[in-house]
């Protein structure tokens, strides 16, 4: 049987089928190719332009600096310290290349070997794991794409990586990557990671630390040396293995790094000097101006704050609060650790960490008590003995304030497990407590309003309420100089006489602090000794509207100035910063200035985007007719200012602020202030170089103590600050303006005025006769009445200066 024909026909059929199959495959491949080409062309049109990479602006935190360049605050979640590739150590670059993309300098933007491995993983497991990403692809993803795990995004990533490689050099791509990559704990880039984890500059890191950071991009949380130290060490060792295999490090370097311990410790936003009250003020102002961009656009904010004076202000404030508080009652302990439940030092360390250091105080745990003495645990394995005398304050005050219904001996001031507060008084640790009393201190350059120091509370982390700018307290007698300025502006002089006698206004009868009346009293004497009745009579004479109008010129707001006669005694409201603005007028020659905190704002590229040009006080410029760039508005005439400055100097020379003579300067002036029931104690003082306001008071509006005055409490704090702040600052006396003159007479040896003192009012030639002087507002002797009390003269031998 002949089968050759059938074989030939079968072979022909096979070839025909094979041809059809090949044609189908070819058609399919062409179709796929066309689809891929179409997809490629479509995706190419969707790829972003790379201008952003060529002129990159990193999202960086806002940094706040003092006037002398000290970093005092930082805001923004993305901590970043951008660096050039040349600024990054070679070992850092090698570590990242070894861990992430060792063929970086060889591939065109994507690594087919890595992609092949990722594809095999998908085919074998069905899981779409991220893999095969080169450094260039990660740059593409971080700058332009999302983190979704889809094939389409992967294709876009590859195409974009190729585009990046075609337009940017390899070194630029690596620099972008090392500055952009997220490394955990808000650290973006290797510079930030060095600070966050090790508080070092990048060039200070050792090999083990470099390898730890280089191990983070794969999984910043899983390989975090803080959150997961064991896994972080495994990943670090892998990076070291890769560096050794690639010949980047020697065997000995590898061995040394491999046994290095994990030294990472979270540093947060590291600053040179932590000034949170100031930083929060600036943060708020920057947010108002720039919105959310303030936190990410890398603004460099230069403030007016002097780092030395700011540290001095905070130290002075805290020391003054402790000085006051530790002479009051010891308050019952509120914090306690259960020693039956927590038995080890590790437990105690963990519990003490909840309380933390606040201001000058640090927590300590009472372990045992015996015969009034205590063994305390300070943390970190440290213990110490506190003697019974060191704890006597607690025993004395708690015993003295035991509730009446409690039987004697029932009140236990201290117990084992109590968490007490200790502070170093310069020689030893002593029992203390966080001061309950509030305080504030503000210091301003009167020439243009620069705030050089501001302390608004004991510790920002204890209370964020900034009493220096947010509190609205009655200024008391500190407001009287506005009333006197209005009186002098109306034509009166320091020697103009007002009768200090009883006055009744509706149901209100104003009284002097001494509970006495002094009859005919010159304005100078009334201000020096803070006579309340004279201030009220002046307000009546000048008019409430005129006083309020002038107060607004000084800087007060409408809602701070009630239209009532008690305003003469300071019944309005003001923050310490407002009082600093008010007294700057007296310190600078009579000009209105507005306090400010920000002097300059630079972008992350170093370009200045804001420069403060505040109105500046310049009395001499008026004469030479060479004003500054922006001249401050004059609110007191030269004559009125000269008279007021002289009167405020006399408050220090012989009045309620005589303690300020301890500074040994002749240009110090100011005014004390105390409100009803001693709710507030002020001293508003200045020299022509510096205005400083000191305030004490409870946030809950309770008395500071019976007959506590501004000169008792606020003035000592002011002196302590100004003694240091004015070191090396020359004295300055305002020259007498044209059109007036002064005459001086001496007090005799017996301390009384032997002849009448003549006061002249300048061009008018008016003469007033007065026996200068009066008793201090500190005097509490005698009774109120209508009969004037003879007024003693000021300190013997002192010249009495009358102006205009």
C-alpha positions, 0 to 999 in steps of 0.5 A: 500500500502506497503511503507516501502521498498521505505522508506528503499531504499530512506534512503539507497540512502540518506546515499550513497549521504551523504557518497559521500559528506563526501568523497568529503569534506574529499578529498577536505579538504585533498587536501586543507590540502596538498596544505596548507602543500605544501605552508607552506613547500615552504614558510618555505624554503623562510623564511630568517635566523634570524642572522640579528636579533641576531646581529642587526645593526640599520640604524642610522645617522652619528654623528659628534663630536668635539675633546672634544665630543660635538655633532656638526652635524648629517646626515641621514634621519633615526634618531635613538638613539638605547637603551637597554630594560633596558634603556627604562622606564617601562611606555614606554613599558607598553604604547606600549603594551597597544596600540599595543599588550597587549597579547604580552607575552602570544601569540606564535607570532600571535594573533588568536583573532586579525586575526579573527577580521581582517578576519571578517572585510574583509568578511563584507567590502571586504577591506583588511585592515591591522590588527591583527598584533602583535609586533612580526609580525611588527618586521618581517615586518619591518626587512624582509618584504614589506608593501604590503597588500596581503594574501601571505605576511600575511602568510609569516609574521605569519610564520616568527613571529613564527620563531622569537618567537622560536629563540629569547626571548620576551624581545629581540623582544620588544627591537628590535621593540621599536628601529625599529618602525617608529614614523614620522618625520624621527624618528625611535625608541622611543629614536629618537622620544623623541628627535625629538618631545620633545628634551628630553631623553627618561627617561625625558618624562612625561606620556602624552608625552609617550602616544603620542609617543605610539600612533604613530605606527598605523599611524605616519602621521595621529596621528602626534602631529605636523602635526595633533595635534587634532587627535594625542590627540585623539589617546593619550587619547585612549592609556591612556584609555588602560593603565588605563584599564590594570591597568598600571596607577592609576586614578589620573595619568590618569586624570592628563595626560588627561588634559596635553597640546600638548607640541610637537615641531619639533626639527629636528636633535638636536645637542649640538653646530650647526657648519654647515660649519665644519659638511659639510666638514666632511660629504663630506669626509665621503661620499667620503669614504663610499658612501651612507652608511655614512648616515645610518651606524651609524658612530660616527666621532670625528673631530679635531675641538676644540668647544671652539675655533670654537665658538670663531672663528665664533664670531670673524669673525661675529663681525669683519664683522659687524665692517667693514660693519657698517662703510660703506653704509646702503643698501636699504631694500629688504624685505617687509611685506604688512601691509594692507594684514597682520594685526594681530600679528599671520600674522606678526609672520608667515611672519617674520618666513620666514626671520629667524635669521641669524648670529647675526641678527634677523628680525624686522618689522617696524610698524610705523615711526614718526620723524625718529623714528620707532616702530618695531615688533620683533615677539612673541608679542614683540615690541620696539621703535627705536629712530631716532639716532638708525636709523640715519645710514640708513638715513645718508647713503641712503641720501648720496648715492641717485641716481643723477637723483632723486630729493632731498627728494625722496629717502625713506630709511625706510618705514612701512612694511620694514623688517630690521635687528637688532643685540645686541651690548652687551648693546642694539638692534641696526640697522644692516644688513647682512654683504656683505663683506666676511671673513674667519679664519682658525686655525691649530696645526702646529705640525701635521695639526689638524684644530682646528677652521675654520670659512668660512662665516657669516652664513651657512644658508645665504651662503653655500660657505665656503671661508676658503677652497673653495675660491681661492684668490691671497695671495699677499705678504703673499706668499713672505716668500716662495720666501725668503726661496728659496733665503736662501736655495740657500745660501743667508742670511738675511743680503744679499743685493738686490738693491731696484731700478726701474725694468721693465719686459716687460710692467710690472713695479713692485712698492713698496707700498710706491711708493719709492725705497730704494737702497741696502736693506738687505733681512730682511729689505725687508721682514719686510717692504714688499718691492715688488721690492726686492721680484721680483729681488729675484725671478729672481735671484733664478729662478721661477722653484726653487720657484715653486718647494719649494712652492709645498713642502709647499703644493701648487698645480700646478694650484695655481702657475703661472710660471710668475715673479708676483708670487713673489708678490702673483699672484697665488691662495690659500685658507685660509686653504692652507695658514695655511698649508704654514705657519705651515712649519715656525711654526713647525721647517720646516716640511710639514704637511697636514691639516685634520679634522677627527681624528677617526671614530667609528662604531655604535657598538663602534669599531674604523674603522679609526684612523688618524696617520698624519705625525708629525713635530718633530725637537728634534726627529732628534737629539734624533733619536726617531721619532714619528710613522710617521715623517713629511717630512722636507722642510726647513733645520734647518738653513733656518727655523731659519732665516725665523722664525726670519725674520717673527718675525721682521715683527711683531716686527717692520714691517707691523704687529706691531699691533700684539705686543698687544698680549705681546708675543715674539714668534709671527711671520707672514706676512701681505698680500694685493692684487691689489686694496685691493681686498684681505686683509690677515694676516698669523700669528703664534706662534710655538703652533698655526697657524691662518690665517685671510682673508677679501674680497668681493666674487665679487672681488671689493675693500675693500677701498682705501689703505686698507691693510691686517694690517688694516683689517685682523690683528685686527681680528687675534689679537682678536682671538689669544688673547683668543686662546693663553691664558695659552699657554707658549711661545717658542723660537726655539733654534739656530741650530748647525753651525751658530751664531747670533750677536746683536747690539743696536740702539742709543738713537736718534733712528739711527744706530751709527755704522754699523751692522755686519751680519754673514753668519755662516760657510762661514764667509761672512760679509755684512754692512747695516743700518738696517730699512726702512719705513713701507709699510703703508707710502704713502708720497713721489714720485717714483724715482731712488734715494734711500731714507735714511732709518730710524732705527727701534724703539729705544733701540731694538736689531737687531738680525742677524742670520747666 
